Amino acid sequence: MRLMLFFDLPMITDKDRREYNRFHKYLLKNGFIMMQKSVYTKLVINNVTSAAVKQRIRNNLPNDGIVELLEITENQFSKIEYLVGEEQQLVIDTMDRLVEL
């Protein structure tokens, strides 16, 4: 499965920028990969892992803005069409399973 996180955070004040940076660093530290400026993705093995990741995100949400989370299958994710630009090499978009030992 794949978790896709979308967000739109305010960047008006210094506090807003600090909150954005904190959330951005949190996502990267916890295995999310940036697909676009405010679109991140993370590969999860099963529903239990997905639920744990979702709860950790809820515990680390910024105070303002919009944060959305979408859970999709690897099959659905592999059907992304790149209309302009190139796919990122950091994002695994095949049906191969990722297993950490």
C-alpha positions as CSV (number, residue, x, y, z in Angstrom):
1,M,0.0,0.0,0.0
2,R,1.0,3.6,-0.4
3,L,0.1,6.6,1.7
4,M,-0.1,9.9,-0.2
5,L,-0.1,13.0,1.9
6,F,-1.1,16.4,0.5
7,F,-0.9,19.7,2.4
8,D,-1.3,23.4,2.0
9,L,0.2,25.3,4.9
10,P,0.2,29.1,5.4
11,M,3.6,30.8,4.9
12,I,2.7,34.4,6.0
13,T,4.5,34.7,9.4
14,D,7.8,33.5,10.8
15,K,5.8,31.1,13.0
16,D,4.0,29.7,9.9
17,R,7.4,29.1,8.2
18,R,8.8,27.4,11.3
19,E,5.7,25.2,11.5
20,Y,6.0,24.3,7.8
21,N,9.7,23.4,8.2
22,R,9.0,21.3,11.3
23,F,6.2,19.3,9.5
24,H,8.4,18.9,6.4
25,K,11.3,17.6,8.4
26,Y,9.0,15.3,10.4
27,L,7.7,13.7,7.1
28,L,11.2,13.2,5.7
29,K,12.5,11.8,9.0
30,N,9.6,9.3,9.0
31,G,10.2,7.9,5.6
32,F,8.0,10.0,3.4
33,I,9.4,11.0,0.0
34,M,8.6,14.3,-1.6
35,M,6.9,13.8,-5.0
36,Q,6.1,17.5,-5.4
37,K,6.3,20.6,-3.2
38,S,3.4,19.6,-1.0
39,V,2.8,16.0,-2.0
40,Y,4.6,13.2,-0.1
41,T,4.4,9.4,-0.4
42,K,5.3,6.5,1.9
43,L,5.2,2.8,1.2
44,V,3.6,0.7,4.0
45,I,3.5,-3.0,4.2
46,N,0.0,-3.6,5.7
47,N,-3.0,-2.1,7.4
48,V,-1.4,-2.3,10.8
49,T,1.6,-0.3,9.7
50,S,-0.7,2.2,7.8
51,A,-2.8,2.8,10.9
52,A,0.3,3.4,13.0
53,V,1.7,5.9,10.5
54,K,-1.6,7.7,10.3
55,Q,-1.8,8.0,14.0
56,R,1.8,9.4,14.2
57,I,0.9,12.0,11.5
58,R,-2.2,13.0,13.5
59,N,0.0,13.5,16.6
60,N,2.3,15.8,14.6
61,L,0.0,17.9,12.5
62,P,0.6,21.6,12.1
63,N,-1.8,24.0,13.8
64,D,-3.1,25.7,10.6
65,G,-3.6,24.8,7.0
66,I,-4.9,21.7,5.2
67,V,-3.4,18.2,5.5
68,E,-5.0,15.3,3.5
69,L,-4.1,11.7,3.5
70,L,-5.0,9.1,0.8
71,E,-4.3,5.4,1.1
72,I,-4.0,3.6,-2.3
73,T,-2.8,0.2,-3.5
74,E,0.5,-0.2,-5.2
75,N,-1.4,-1.2,-8.4
76,Q,-3.2,2.1,-8.3
77,F,0.0,4.1,-7.6
78,S,1.8,2.4,-10.5
79,K,-0.7,3.8,-12.9
80,I,0.3,7.4,-12.4
81,E,0.7,9.1,-15.7
82,Y,3.4,11.7,-16.1
83,L,2.0,14.3,-18.4
84,V,4.8,16.8,-18.1
85,G,8.2,16.2,-16.5
86,E,9.9,13.0,-15.5
87,E,9.2,10.5,-12.7
88,Q,11.4,10.8,-9.6
89,Q,13.9,8.1,-9.2
90,L,13.5,8.1,-5.4
91,V,9.9,6.9,-5.6
92,I,9.4,3.2,-6.1
93,D,6.4,2.8,-8.5
94,T,6.5,-0.9,-9.4
95,M,4.5,-3.8,-8.2
96,D,7.7,-5.3,-6.6
97,R,7.4,-5.8,-2.9
98,L,9.8,-3.8,-0.6
99,V,11.0,-6.0,2.2
100,E,13.4,-4.7,4.9
101,L,15.5,-7.2,6.7
